Amino acid sequence: AVFCQFDHLILLKKGRVMYNGDALQASAYFSSHGYPAPVHYSAADWVLNVAQCIPEETLEKAGFYPTNTQRLYQEID
């Protein structure tokens, strides 16, 4: 799959960063925030499904949006 070839993933929802990190670790990150991927479900499809279907307020309560933007910018460099 093309997704597996990505080194880094930055996932945004309404201009806010939901995930910034290793693409292959995105599924584990979502699991650790209460959204484990169903068995035999594509990681790319799952993270996009969560981003598109779960309300922003719910995702914020689950801890998806980082509050330390300085750290975020350092990770991108």
All heavy atoms as a GROMACS GRO file, in nm:
protein
  615
    1ALA      N    1   0.083  -0.119   0.000
    1ALA     CA    2   0.000   0.000   0.000
    1ALA      C    3   0.088   0.125   0.000
    1ALA      O    4   0.197   0.125   0.058
    1ALA     CB    5  -0.091   0.000   0.122
    2VAL      N    6   0.040   0.227  -0.062
    2VAL     CA    7   0.113   0.353  -0.071
    2VAL      C    8   0.137   0.412   0.068
    2VAL      O    9   0.245   0.464   0.097
    2VAL     CB   10   0.037   0.454  -0.160
    2VAL    CG1   11   0.104   0.589  -0.158
    2VAL    CG2   12   0.028   0.401  -0.302
    3PHE      N   13   0.040   0.401   0.156
    3PHE     CA   14   0.051   0.458   0.291
    3PHE      C   15   0.175   0.405   0.363
    3PHE      O   16   0.242   0.479   0.434
    3PHE     CB   17  -0.075   0.427   0.370
    3PHE     CG   18  -0.076   0.484   0.509
    3PHE    CD1   19  -0.099   0.620   0.530
    3PHE    CD2   20  -0.056   0.404   0.619
    3PHE    CE1   21  -0.101   0.673   0.657
    3PHE    CE2   22  -0.057   0.456   0.748
    3PHE     CZ   23  -0.080   0.592   0.766
    4CYS      N   24   0.207   0.280   0.345
    4CYS     CA   25   0.321   0.218   0.412
    4CYS      C   26   0.454   0.275   0.365
    4CYS      O   27   0.556   0.254   0.429
    4CYS     CB   28   0.319   0.067   0.391
    4CYS     SG   29   0.180  -0.014   0.471
    5GLN      N   30   0.454   0.344   0.253
    5GLN     CA   31   0.577   0.403   0.200
    5GLN      C   32   0.604   0.542   0.257
    5GLN      O   33   0.712   0.597   0.237
    5GLN     CB   34   0.570   0.408   0.048
    5GLN     CG   35   0.563   0.269  -0.013
    5GLN     CD   36   0.549   0.274  -0.164
    5GLN    OE1   37   0.561   0.377  -0.226
    5GLN    NE2   38   0.524   0.158  -0.223
    6PHE      N   39   0.508   0.600   0.329
    6PHE     CA   40   0.527   0.732   0.389
    6PHE      C   41   0.620   0.721   0.509
    6PHE      O   42   0.606   0.631   0.592
    6PHE     CB   43   0.394   0.792   0.436
    6PHE     CG   44   0.298   0.829   0.326
    6PHE    CD1   45   0.164   0.838   0.353
    6PHE    CD2   46   0.341   0.857   0.198
    6PHE    CE1   47   0.074   0.874   0.254
    6PHE    CE2   48   0.252   0.892   0.098
    6PHE     CZ   49   0.118   0.901   0.127
    7ASP      N   50   0.712   0.814   0.519
    7ASP     CA   51   0.798   0.821   0.637
    7ASP      C   52   0.730   0.896   0.750
    7ASP      O   53   0.740   0.858   0.866
    7ASP     CB   54   0.930   0.895   0.606
    7ASP     CG   55   1.017   0.818   0.509
    7ASP    OD1   56   1.014   0.694   0.513
    7ASP    OD2   57   1.087   0.883   0.432
    8HIS      N   58   0.661   1.003   0.716
    8HIS     CA   59   0.605   1.093   0.816
    8HIS      C   60   0.462   1.130   0.776
    8HIS      O   61   0.434   1.144   0.658
    8HIS     CB   62   0.691   1.220   0.823
    8HIS     CG   63   0.670   1.299   0.948
    8HIS    ND1   64   0.742   1.277   1.063
    8HIS    CD2   65   0.584   1.398   0.977
    8HIS    CE1   66   0.702   1.361   1.157
    8HIS    NE2   67   0.605   1.436   1.106
    9LEU      N   68   0.377   1.145   0.875
    9LEU     CA   69   0.238   1.180   0.849
    9LEU      C   70   0.198   1.299   0.937
    9LEU      O   71   0.223   1.298   1.057
    9LEU     CB   72   0.146   1.062   0.882
    9LEU     CG   73  -0.004   1.086   0.875
    9LEU    CD1   74  -0.048   1.114   0.731
    9LEU    CD2   75  -0.081   0.967   0.931
   10ILE      N   76   0.142   1.399   0.874
   10ILE     CA   77   0.081   1.511   0.947
   10ILE      C   78  -0.066   1.509   0.909
   10ILE      O   79  -0.100   1.530   0.793
   10ILE     CB   80   0.146   1.645   0.911
   10ILE    CG1   81   0.294   1.645   0.946
   10ILE    CG2   82   0.074   1.759   0.985
   10ILE    CD1   83   0.369   1.768   0.901
   11LEU      N   84  -0.152   1.482   1.005
   11LEU     CA   85  -0.296   1.472   0.982
   11LEU      C   86  -0.364   1.592   1.044
   11LEU      O   87  -0.349   1.618   1.164
   11LEU     CB   88  -0.350   1.342   1.042
   11LEU     CG   89  -0.497   1.314   1.022
   11LEU    CD1   90  -0.530   1.298   0.873
   11LEU    CD2   91  -0.538   1.189   1.098
   12LEU      N   92  -0.437   1.666   0.962
   12LEU     CA   93  -0.507   1.786   1.007
   12LEU      C   94  -0.657   1.766   1.002
   12LEU      O   95  -0.708   1.693   0.917
   12LEU     CB   96  -0.472   1.905   0.917
   12LEU     CG   97  -0.326   1.941   0.899
   12LEU    CD1   98  -0.314   2.048   0.793
   12LEU    CD2   99  -0.267   1.987   1.030
   13LYS      N  100  -0.726   1.833   1.092
   13LYS     CA  101  -0.872   1.841   1.087
   13LYS      C  102  -0.908   1.986   1.115
   13LYS      O  103  -0.871   2.040   1.221
   13LYS     CB  104  -0.938   1.749   1.190
   13LYS     CG  105  -1.091   1.759   1.186
   13LYS     CD  106  -1.158   1.655   1.272
   13LYS     CE  107  -1.309   1.669   1.257
   13LYS     NZ  108  -1.378   1.548   1.293
   14LYS      N  109  -0.974   2.048   1.020
   14LYS     CA  110  -1.011   2.190   1.031
   14LYS      C  111  -0.890   2.276   1.065
   14LYS      O  112  -0.897   2.367   1.146
   14LYS     CB  113  -1.122   2.208   1.134
   14LYS     CG  114  -1.252   2.141   1.095
   14LYS     CD  115  -1.362   2.174   1.193
   14LYS     CE  116  -1.491   2.106   1.151
   14LYS     NZ  117  -1.599   2.135   1.244
   15GLY      N  118  -0.776   2.245   1.004
   15GLY     CA  119  -0.655   2.323   1.024
   15GLY      C  120  -0.578   2.294   1.152
   15GLY      O  121  -0.475   2.355   1.176
   16ARG      N  122  -0.626   2.202   1.232
   16ARG     CA  123  -0.558   2.167   1.358
   16ARG      C  124  -0.489   2.032   1.342
   16ARG      O  125  -0.542   1.939   1.282
   16ARG     CB  126  -0.659   2.159   1.472
   16ARG     CG  127  -0.724   2.293   1.501
   16ARG     CD  128  -0.824   2.283   1.612
   16ARG     NE  129  -0.756   2.253   1.738
   16ARG     CZ  130  -0.821   2.211   1.846
   16ARG    NH1  131  -0.952   2.194   1.844
   16ARG    NH2  132  -0.754   2.186   1.957
   17VAL      N  133  -0.371   2.020   1.400
   17VAL     CA  134  -0.293   1.897   1.388
   17VAL      C  135  -0.350   1.792   1.483
   17VAL      O  136  -0.356   1.812   1.604
   17VAL     CB  137  -0.144   1.923   1.422
   17VAL    CG1  138  -0.066   1.793   1.419
   17VAL    CG2  139  -0.085   2.024   1.325
   18MET      N  140  -0.391   1.679   1.424
   18MET     CA  141  -0.437   1.564   1.504
   18MET      C  142  -0.322   1.468   1.531
   18MET      O  143  -0.315   1.408   1.637
   18MET     CB  144  -0.544   1.485   1.427
   18MET     CG  145  -0.680   1.543   1.431
   18MET     SD  146  -0.796   1.432   1.349
   18MET     CE  147  -0.787   1.285   1.449
   19TYR      N  148  -0.236   1.454   1.431
   19TYR     CA  149  -0.124   1.360   1.445
   19TYR      C  150  -0.007   1.414   1.365
   19TYR      O  151  -0.022   1.462   1.252
   19TYR     CB  152  -0.163   1.221   1.392
   19TYR     CG  153  -0.049   1.122   1.400
   19TYR    CD1  154  -0.016   1.063   1.520
   19TYR    CD2  155   0.026   1.090   1.287
   19TYR    CE1  156   0.090   0.974   1.529
   19TYR    CE2  157   0.131   1.001   1.295
   19TYR     CZ  158   0.163   0.943   1.415
   19TYR     OH  159   0.267   0.854   1.424
   20ASN      N  160   0.110   1.404   1.424
   20ASN     CA  161   0.234   1.443   1.358
   20ASN      C  162   0.341   1.344   1.401
   20ASN      O  163   0.387   1.347   1.515
   20ASN     CB  164   0.273   1.586   1.398
   20ASN     CG  165   0.405   1.628   1.339
   20ASN    OD1  166   0.445   1.579   1.234
   20ASN    ND2  167   0.474   1.718   1.406
   21GLY      N  168   0.376   1.253   1.312
   21GLY     CA  169   0.476   1.154   1.350
   21GLY      C  170   0.496   1.050   1.242
   21GLY      O  171   0.453   1.064   1.128
   22ASP      N  172   0.558   0.941   1.282
   22ASP     CA  173   0.586   0.830   1.193
   22ASP      C  174   0.454   0.772   1.140
   22ASP      O  175   0.364   0.740   1.217
   22ASP     CB  176   0.663   0.723   1.272
   22ASP     CG  177   0.712   0.610   1.185
   22ASP    OD1  178   0.629   0.546   1.117
   22ASP    OD2  179   0.833   0.585   1.185
   23ALA      N  180   0.444   0.761   1.010
   23ALA     CA  181   0.320   0.713   0.949
   23ALA      C  182   0.282   0.573   0.998
   23ALA      O  183   0.164   0.545   1.022
   23ALA     CB  184   0.332   0.714   0.797
   24LEU      N  185   0.381   0.488   1.016
   24LEU     CA  186   0.352   0.351   1.057
   24LEU      C  187   0.310   0.341   1.204
   24LEU      O  188   0.260   0.237   1.246
   24LEU     CB  189   0.473   0.261   1.030
   24LEU     CG  190   0.511   0.249   0.881
   24LEU    CD1  191   0.634   0.160   0.866
   24LEU    CD2  192   0.394   0.196   0.799
   25GLN      N  193   0.330   0.446   1.282
   25GLN     CA  194   0.290   0.447   1.422
   25GLN      C  195   0.153   0.513   1.444
   25GLN      O  196   0.103   0.517   1.556
   25GLN     CB  197   0.395   0.520   1.506
   25GLN     CG  198   0.530   0.450   1.508
   25GLN     CD  199   0.519   0.310   1.568
   25GLN    OE1  200   0.453   0.290   1.669
   25GLN    NE2  201   0.583   0.214   1.505
   26ALA      N  202   0.093   0.564   1.337
   26ALA     CA  203  -0.034   0.635   1.350
   26ALA      C  204  -0.144   0.546   1.409
   26ALA      O  205  -0.220   0.588   1.496
   26ALA     CB  206  -0.079   0.691   1.215
   27SER      N  207  -0.151   0.423   1.364
   27SER     CA  208  -0.254   0.332   1.414
   27SER      C  209  -0.238   0.307   1.565
   27SER      O  210  -0.337   0.308   1.639
   27SER     CB  211  -0.248   0.199   1.338
   27SER     OG  212  -0.354   0.115   1.375
   28ALA      N  213  -0.115   0.290   1.611
   28ALA     CA  214  -0.090   0.271   1.755
   28ALA      C  215  -0.126   0.396   1.833
   28ALA      O  216  -0.181   0.388   1.944
   28ALA     CB  217   0.056   0.233   1.778
   29TYR      N  218  -0.096   0.511   1.777
   29TYR     CA  219  -0.130   0.640   1.841
   29TYR      C  220  -0.281   0.653   1.856
   29TYR      O  221  -0.330   0.690   1.963
   29TYR     CB  222  -0.074   0.754   1.758
   29TYR     CG  223  -0.102   0.891   1.813
   29TYR    CD1  224  -0.025   0.945   1.914
   29TYR    CD2  225  -0.207   0.967   1.762
   29TYR    CE1  226  -0.050   1.072   1.964
   29TYR    CE2  227  -0.233   1.094   1.812
   29TYR     CZ  228  -0.155   1.146   1.912
   29TYR     OH  229  -0.181   1.272   1.961
   30PHE      N  230  -0.355   0.620   1.752
   30PHE     CA  231  -0.501   0.627   1.758
   30PHE      C  232  -0.555   0.527   1.860
   30PHE      O  233  -0.648   0.559   1.934
   30PHE     CB  234  -0.561   0.604   1.619
   30PHE     CG  235  -0.570   0.729   1.536
   30PHE    CD1  236  -0.455   0.799   1.502
   30PHE    CD2  237  -0.691   0.776   1.492
   30PHE    CE1  238  -0.461   0.914   1.427
   30PHE    CE2  239  -0.699   0.893   1.416
   30PHE     CZ  240  -0.584   0.961   1.383
   31SER      N  241  -0.496   0.410   1.866
   31SER     CA  242  -0.537   0.310   1.967
   31SER      C  243  -0.514   0.364   2.107
   31SER      O  244  -0.600   0.348   2.195
   31SER     CB  245  -0.458   0.181   1.950
   31SER     OG  246  -0.498   0.112   1.835
   32SER      N  247  -0.400   0.429   2.129
   32SER     CA  248  -0.368   0.480   2.262
   32SER      C  249  -0.459   0.596   2.303
   32SER      O  250  -0.466   0.630   2.421
   32SER     CB  251  -0.222   0.524   2.269
   32SER     OG  252  -0.201   0.644   2.197
   33HIS      N  253  -0.530   0.653   2.207
   33HIS     CA  254  -0.624   0.761   2.236
   33HIS      C  255  -0.770   0.714   2.230
   33HIS      O  256  -0.863   0.793   2.222
   33HIS     CB  257  -0.603   0.877   2.138
   33HIS     CG  258  -0.480   0.957   2.170
   33HIS    ND1  259  -0.354   0.911   2.143
   33HIS    CD2  260  -0.465   1.077   2.229
   33HIS    CE1  261  -0.266   1.000   2.182
   33HIS    NE2  262  -0.330   1.102   2.236
   34GLY      N  263  -0.788   0.581   2.233
   34GLY     CA  264  -0.923   0.525   2.242
   34GLY      C  265  -0.988   0.488   2.111
   34GLY      O  266  -1.107   0.457   2.108
   35TYR      N  267  -0.912   0.488   2.002
   35TYR     CA  268  -0.968   0.454   1.871
   35TYR      C  269  -0.886   0.346   1.802
   35TYR      O  270  -0.820   0.372   1.702
   35TYR     CB  271  -0.978   0.580   1.783
   35TYR     CG  272  -1.079   0.678   1.836
   35TYR    CD1  273  -1.043   0.777   1.924
   35TYR    CD2  274  -1.213   0.666   1.802
   35TYR    CE1  275  -1.136   0.866   1.976
   35TYR    CE2  276  -1.308   0.754   1.852
   35TYR     CZ  277  -1.268   0.853   1.940
   35TYR     OH  278  -1.361   0.939   1.991
   36PRO      N  279  -0.890   0.223   1.855
   36PRO     CA  280  -0.815   0.115   1.792
   36PRO      C  281  -0.878   0.077   1.657
   36PRO      O  282  -1.001   0.078   1.642
   36PRO     CB  283  -0.827   0.000   1.891
   36PRO     CG  284  -0.954   0.028   1.966
   36PRO     CD  285  -0.966   0.178   1.971
   37ALA      N  286  -0.793   0.047   1.561
   37ALA     CA  287  -0.843   0.007   1.429
   37ALA      C  288  -0.906  -0.132   1.438
   37ALA      O  289  -0.853  -0.220   1.506
   37ALA     CB  290  -0.729   0.006   1.329
   38PRO      N  291  -1.018  -0.151   1.370
   38PRO     CA  292  -1.077  -0.285   1.365
   38PRO      C  293  -0.982  -0.384   1.297
   38PRO      O  294  -0.898  -0.345   1.215
   38PRO     CB  295  -1.202  -0.265   1.280
   38PRO     CG  296  -1.232  -0.119   1.288
   38PRO     CD  297  -1.099  -0.051   1.301
   39VAL      N  298  -0.996  -0.508   1.330
   39VAL     CA  299  -0.913  -0.613   1.271
   39VAL      C  300  -0.931  -0.612   1.119
   39VAL      O  301  -1.043  -0.596   1.070
   39VAL     CB  302  -0.950  -0.751   1.329
   39VAL    CG1  303  -0.870  -0.863   1.263
   39VAL    CG2  304  -0.930  -0.752   1.480
   40HIS      N  305  -0.822  -0.626   1.047
   40HIS     CA  306  -0.821  -0.632   0.901
   40HIS      C  307  -0.866  -0.501   0.836
   40HIS      O  308  -0.915  -0.501   0.724
   40HIS     CB  309  -0.905  -0.748   0.847
   40HIS     CG  310  -0.866  -0.880   0.902
   40HIS    ND1  311  -0.743  -0.938   0.879
   40HIS    CD2  312  -0.932  -0.967   0.982
   40HIS    CE1  313  -0.736  -1.054   0.941
   40HIS    NE2  314  -0.849  -1.075   1.005
   41TYR      N  315  -0.851  -0.391   0.906
   41TYR     CA  316  -0.889  -0.259   0.854
   41TYR      C  317  -0.762  -0.184   0.818
   41TYR      O  318  -0.666  -0.183   0.896
   41TYR     CB  319  -0.967  -0.183   0.961
   41TYR     CG  320  -1.066  -0.082   0.910
   41TYR    CD1  321  -1.200  -0.115   0.898
   41TYR    CD2  322  -1.026   0.046   0.875
   41TYR    CE1  323  -1.294  -0.022   0.853
   41TYR    CE2  324  -1.119   0.139   0.830
   41TYR     CZ  325  -1.252   0.104   0.819
   41TYR     OH  326  -1.343   0.196   0.773
   42SER      N  327  -0.758  -0.122   0.704
   42SER     CA  328  -0.642  -0.046   0.660
   42SER      C  329  -0.615   0.069   0.757
   42SER      O  330  -0.706   0.144   0.793
   42SER     CB  331  -0.669   0.010   0.520
   42SER     OG  332  -0.585   0.120   0.492
   43ALA      N  333  -0.489   0.083   0.799
   43ALA     CA  334  -0.452   0.192   0.891
   43ALA      C  335  -0.483   0.328   0.830
   43ALA      O  336  -0.535   0.418   0.897
   43ALA     CB  337  -0.304   0.182   0.927
   44ALA      N  338  -0.454   0.345   0.702
   44ALA     CA  339  -0.480   0.472   0.635
   44ALA      C  340  -0.630   0.503   0.633
   44ALA      O  341  -0.672   0.615   0.664
   44ALA     CB  342  -0.425   0.469   0.493
   45ASP      N  343  -0.710   0.404   0.599
   45ASP     CA  344  -0.855   0.424   0.597
   45ASP      C  345  -0.908   0.454   0.737
   45ASP      O  346  -0.997   0.537   0.755
   45ASP     CB  347  -0.927   0.300   0.542
   45ASP     CG  348  -0.906   0.281   0.394
   45ASP    OD1  349  -0.871   0.380   0.325
   45ASP    OD2  350  -0.926   0.168   0.345
   46TRP      N  351  -0.851   0.386   0.838
   46TRP     CA  352  -0.898   0.405   0.974
   46TRP      C  353  -0.871   0.546   1.026
   46TRP      O  354  -0.960   0.610   1.080
   46TRP     CB  355  -0.838   0.302   1.069
   46TRP     CG  356  -0.886   0.319   1.209
   46TRP    CD1  357  -0.812   0.352   1.318
   46TRP    CD2  358  -1.020   0.307   1.256
   46TRP    NE1  359  -0.891   0.361   1.429
   46TRP    CE2  360  -1.020   0.334   1.394
   46TRP    CE3  361  -1.141   0.277   1.194
   46TRP    CZ2  362  -1.136   0.332   1.470
   46TRP    CZ3  363  -1.256   0.274   1.270
   46TRP    CH2  364  -1.253   0.301   1.406
   47VAL      N  365  -0.748   0.595   1.010
   47VAL     CA  366  -0.717   0.727   1.064
   47VAL      C  367  -0.799   0.835   0.992
   47VAL      O  368  -0.844   0.931   1.054
   47VAL     CB  369  -0.565   0.761   1.061
   47VAL    CG1  370  -0.488   0.664   1.147
   47VAL    CG2  371  -0.509   0.765   0.922
   48LEU      N  372  -0.822   0.817   0.863
   48LEU     CA  373  -0.905   0.913   0.790
   48LEU      C  374  -1.052   0.904   0.834
   48LEU      O  375  -1.120   1.006   0.846
   48LEU     CB  376  -0.892   0.892   0.639
   48LEU     CG  377  -0.757   0.932   0.581
   48LEU    CD1  378  -0.752   0.899   0.433
   48LEU    CD2  379  -0.730   1.080   0.604
   49ASN      N  380  -1.098   0.783   0.860
   49ASN     CA  381  -1.236   0.765   0.906
   49ASN      C  382  -1.256   0.834   1.041
   49ASN      O  383  -1.356   0.905   1.060
   49ASN     CB  384  -1.268   0.616   0.917
   49ASN     CG  385  -1.410   0.591   0.959
   49ASN    OD1  386  -1.503   0.638   0.895
   49ASN    ND2  387  -1.427   0.516   1.066
   50VAL      N  388  -1.163   0.815   1.132
   50VAL     CA  389  -1.173   0.879   1.263
   50VAL      C  390  -1.170   1.031   1.247
   50VAL      O  391  -1.253   1.103   1.303
   50VAL     CB  392  -1.061   0.831   1.358
   50VAL    CG1  393  -1.057   0.914   1.486
   50VAL    CG2  394  -1.078   0.684   1.390
   51ALA      N  395  -1.076   1.080   1.166
   51ALA     CA  396  -1.064   1.225   1.146
   51ALA      C  397  -1.190   1.285   1.085
   51ALA      O  398  -1.232   1.395   1.122
   51ALA     CB  399  -0.943   1.255   1.057
   52GLN      N  400  -1.252   1.214   0.995
   52GLN     CA  401  -1.369   1.267   0.925
   52GLN      C  402  -1.501   1.248   1.000
   52GLN      O  403  -1.590   1.330   0.988
   52GLN     CB  404  -1.381   1.201   0.787
   52GLN     CG  405  -1.269   1.241   0.693
   52GLN     CD  406  -1.273   1.162   0.563
   52GLN    OE1  407  -1.344   1.063   0.550
   52GLN    NE2  408  -1.195   1.205   0.466
   53CYS      N  409  -1.511   1.142   1.077
   53CYS     CA  410  -1.642   1.106   1.135
   53CYS      C  411  -1.659   1.141   1.283
   53CYS      O  412  -1.772   1.153   1.329
   53CYS     CB  413  -1.667   0.957   1.115
   53CYS     SG  414  -1.676   0.909   0.941
   54ILE      N  415  -1.550   1.154   1.356
   54ILE     CA  416  -1.560   1.182   1.499
   54ILE      C  417  -1.557   1.334   1.517
   54ILE      O  418  -1.469   1.401   1.462
   54ILE     CB  419  -1.443   1.117   1.577
   54ILE    CG1  420  -1.436   0.966   1.547
   54ILE    CG2  421  -1.455   1.144   1.727
   54ILE    CD1  422  -1.558   0.887   1.586
   55PRO      N  423  -1.650   1.390   1.594
   55PRO     CA  424  -1.653   1.535   1.614
   55PRO      C  425  -1.523   1.588   1.676
   55PRO      O  426  -1.458   1.520   1.757
   55PRO     CB  427  -1.770   1.556   1.711
   55PRO     CG  428  -1.854   1.434   1.698
   55PRO     CD  429  -1.760   1.322   1.664
   56GLU      N  430  -1.486   1.707   1.635
   56GLU     CA  431  -1.362   1.769   1.681
   56GLU      C  432  -1.356   1.777   1.834
   56GLU      O  433  -1.251   1.752   1.894
   56GLU     CB  434  -1.350   1.910   1.621
   56GLU     CG  435  -1.218   1.975   1.644
   56GLU     CD  436  -1.205   2.108   1.571
   56GLU    OE1  437  -1.305   2.157   1.514
   56GLU    OE2  438  -1.096   2.164   1.574
   57GLU      N  439  -1.467   1.809   1.898
   57GLU     CA  440  -1.469   1.820   2.043
   57GLU      C  441  -1.438   1.686   2.110
   57GLU      O  442  -1.368   1.680   2.211
   57GLU     CB  443  -1.606   1.871   2.092
   57GLU     CG  444  -1.643   2.009   2.040
   57GLU     CD  445  -1.694   2.009   1.896
   57GLU    OE1  446  -1.742   1.905   1.845
   57GLU    OE2  447  -1.684   2.115   1.831
   58THR      N  448  -1.490   1.579   2.054
   58THR     CA  449  -1.465   1.445   2.107
   58THR      C  450  -1.318   1.408   2.092
   58THR      O  451  -1.257   1.353   2.184
   58THR     CB  452  -1.554   1.341   2.035
   58THR    OG1  453  -1.691   1.380   2.048
   58THR    CG2  454  -1.534   1.202   2.091
   59LEU      N  455  -1.261   1.440   1.977
   59LEU     CA  456  -1.119   1.411   1.954
   59LEU      C  457  -1.031   1.492   2.047
   59LEU      O  458  -0.930   1.443   2.097
   59LEU     CB  459  -1.083   1.439   1.808
   59LEU     CG  460  -1.149   1.347   1.706
   59LEU    CD1  461  -1.122   1.397   1.564
   59LEU    CD2  462  -1.102   1.204   1.723
   60GLU      N  463  -1.071   1.616   2.073
   60GLU     CA  464  -0.993   1.700   2.164
   60GLU      C  465  -0.994   1.641   2.304
   60GLU      O  466  -0.890   1.635   2.371
   60GLU     CB  467  -1.048   1.841   2.164
   60GLU     CG  468  -0.961   1.940   2.239
   60GLU     CD  469  -0.993   2.083   2.205
   60GLU    OE1  470  -1.106   2.112   2.162
   60GLU    OE2  471  -0.903   2.165   2.222
   61LYS      N  472  -1.110   1.595   2.350
   61LYS     CA  473  -1.119   1.532   2.482
   61LYS      C  474  -1.035   1.404   2.490
   61LYS      O  475  -0.984   1.370   2.596
   61LYS     CB  476  -1.264   1.500   2.516
   61LYS     CG  477  -1.346   1.622   2.547
   61LYS     CD  478  -1.490   1.586   2.575
   61LYS     CE  479  -1.574   1.712   2.594
   61LYS     NZ  480  -1.717   1.680   2.609
   62ALA      N  481  -1.019   1.336   2.376
   62ALA     CA  482  -0.939   1.214   2.371
   62ALA      C  483  -0.789   1.244   2.366
   62ALA      O  484  -0.707   1.153   2.375
   62ALA     CB  485  -0.979   1.129   2.250
   63GLY      N  486  -0.753   1.371   2.352
   63GLY     CA  487  -0.612   1.411   2.355
   63GLY      C  488  -0.542   1.415   2.222
   63GLY      O  489  -0.419   1.410   2.216
   64PHE      N  490  -0.618   1.426   2.112
   64PHE     CA  491  -0.556   1.425   1.981
   64PHE      C  492  -0.483   1.553   1.945
   64PHE      O  493  -0.388   1.550   1.870
   64PHE     CB  494  -0.659   1.395   1.871
   64PHE     CG  495  -0.683   1.249   1.853
   64PHE    CD1  496  -0.788   1.187   1.914
   64PHE    CD2  497  -0.597   1.173   1.775
   64PHE    CE1  498  -0.811   1.051   1.898
   64PHE    CE2  499  -0.617   1.038   1.758
   64PHE     CZ  500  -0.725   0.977   1.819
   65TYR      N  501  -0.526   1.666   1.993
   65TYR     CA  502  -0.467   1.792   1.950
   65TYR      C  503  -0.358   1.836   2.049
   65TYR      O  504  -0.386   1.860   2.166
   65TYR     CB  505  -0.574   1.900   1.940
   65TYR     CG  506  -0.682   1.864   1.840
   65TYR    CD1  507  -0.807   1.823   1.882
   65TYR    CD2  508  -0.655   1.870   1.704
   65TYR    CE1  509  -0.905   1.789   1.791
   65TYR    CE2  510  -0.753   1.836   1.613
   65TYR     CZ  511  -0.878   1.796   1.656
   65TYR     OH  512  -0.975   1.762   1.566
   66PRO      N  513  -0.233   1.845   2.002
   66PRO     CA  514  -0.125   1.884   2.093
   66PRO      C  515  -0.143   2.028   2.138
   66PRO      O  516  -0.190   2.112   2.063
   66PRO     CB  517   0.002   1.868   2.009
   66PRO     CG  518  -0.044   1.876   1.867
   66PRO     CD  519  -0.186   1.824   1.866
   67THR      N  520  -0.105   2.055   2.261
   67THR     CA  521  -0.116   2.192   2.314
   67THR      C  522   0.018   2.264   2.307
   67THR      O  523   0.022   2.385   2.315
   67THR     CB  524  -0.165   2.191   2.459
   67THR    OG1  525  -0.078   2.109   2.537
   67THR    CG2  526  -0.307   2.138   2.467
   68ASN      N  527   0.126   2.190   2.291
   68ASN     CA  528   0.259   2.251   2.284
   68ASN      C  529   0.299   2.264   2.138
   68ASN      O  530   0.361   2.177   2.080
   68ASN     CB  531   0.360   2.166   2.360
   68ASN     CG  532   0.497   2.231   2.364
   68ASN    OD1  533   0.523   2.327   2.292
   68ASN    ND2  534   0.584   2.177   2.446
   69THR      N  535   0.263   2.378   2.074
   69THR     CA  536   0.291   2.395   1.932
   69THR      C  537   0.440   2.412   1.905
   69THR      O  538   0.487   2.380   1.798
   69THR     CB  539   0.214   2.514   1.874
   69THR    OG1  540   0.245   2.631   1.949
   69THR    CG2  541   0.065   2.488   1.876
   70GLN      N  542   0.516   2.461   2.002
   70GLN     CA  543   0.661   2.473   1.982
   70GLN      C  544   0.720   2.334   1.958
   70GLN      O  545   0.801   2.316   1.869
   70GLN     CB  546   0.726   2.539   2.104
   70GLN     CG  547   0.876   2.563   2.085
   70GLN     CD  548   0.906   2.658   1.972
   70GLN    OE1  549   0.831   2.751   1.946
   70GLN    NE2  550   1.016   2.636   1.903
   71ARG      N  551   0.680   2.237   2.034
   71ARG     CA  552   0.728   2.101   2.017
   71ARG      C  553   0.687   2.048   1.880
   71ARG      O  554   0.764   1.982   1.813
   71ARG     CB  555   0.672   2.010   2.127
   71ARG     CG  556   0.721   1.869   2.119
   71ARG     CD  557   0.675   1.787   2.241
   71ARG     NE  558   0.674   1.649   2.204
   71ARG     CZ  559   0.568   1.578   2.171
   71ARG    NH1  560   0.450   1.633   2.170
   71ARG    NH2  561   0.577   1.452   2.138
   72LEU      N  562   0.565   2.079   1.837
   72LEU     CA  563   0.517   2.034   1.708
   72LEU      C  564   0.607   2.084   1.596
   72LEU      O  565   0.649   2.010   1.509
   72LEU     CB  566   0.374   2.084   1.686
   72LEU     CG  567   0.317   2.067   1.547
   72LEU    CD1  568   0.302   1.920   1.514
   72LEU    CD2  569   0.185   2.139   1.534
   73TYR      N  570   0.640   2.212   1.598
   73TYR     CA  571   0.725   2.268   1.493
   73TYR      C  572   0.864   2.209   1.496
   73TYR      O  573   0.926   2.189   1.393
   73TYR     CB  574   0.729   2.421   1.503
   73TYR     CG  575   0.597   2.484   1.471
   73TYR    CD1  576   0.538   2.571   1.562
   73TYR    CD2  577   0.530   2.455   1.353
   73TYR    CE1  578   0.414   2.628   1.533
   73TYR    CE2  579   0.407   2.512   1.325
   73TYR     CZ  580   0.350   2.598   1.414
   73TYR     OH  581   0.229   2.655   1.386
   74GLN      N  582   0.915   2.176   1.613
   74GLN     CA  583   1.046   2.115   1.624
   74GLN      C  584   1.045   1.975   1.563
   74GLN      O  585   1.140   1.932   1.503
   74GLN     CB  586   1.092   2.110   1.770
   74GLN     CG  587   1.125   2.247   1.825
   74GLN     CD  588   1.150   2.243   1.976
   74GLN    OE1  589   1.124   2.145   2.042
   74GLN    NE2  590   1.197   2.355   2.027
   75GLU      N  591   0.934   1.903   1.577
   75GLU     CA  592   0.924   1.768   1.523
   75GLU      C  593   0.925   1.771   1.370
   75GLU      O  594   0.975   1.679   1.308
   75GLU     CB  595   0.796   1.700   1.572
   75GLU     CG  596   0.802   1.663   1.718
   75GLU     CD  597   0.671   1.603   1.769
   75GLU    OE1  598   0.578   1.587   1.688
   75GLU    OE2  599   0.664   1.572   1.888
   76ILE      N  600   0.871   1.876   1.311
   76ILE     CA  601   0.863   1.883   1.165
   76ILE      C  602   1.002   1.905   1.106
   76ILE      O  603   1.034   1.851   1.002
   76ILE     CB  604   0.767   1.997   1.122
   76ILE    CG1  605   0.624   1.959   1.162
   76ILE    CG2  606   0.776   2.021   0.972
   76ILE    CD1  607   0.525   2.070   1.140
   77ASP      N  608   1.086   1.982   1.174
   77ASP     CA  609   1.220   2.012   1.121
   77ASP      C  610   1.305   1.893   1.110
   77ASP      O  611   1.328   1.799   1.104
   77ASP     CB  612   1.292   2.114   1.209
   77ASP     CG  613   1.224   2.250   1.203
   77ASP    OD1  614   1.158   2.278   1.101
   77ASP    OD2  615   1.237   2.325   1.301
   0.00000   0.00000   0.00000
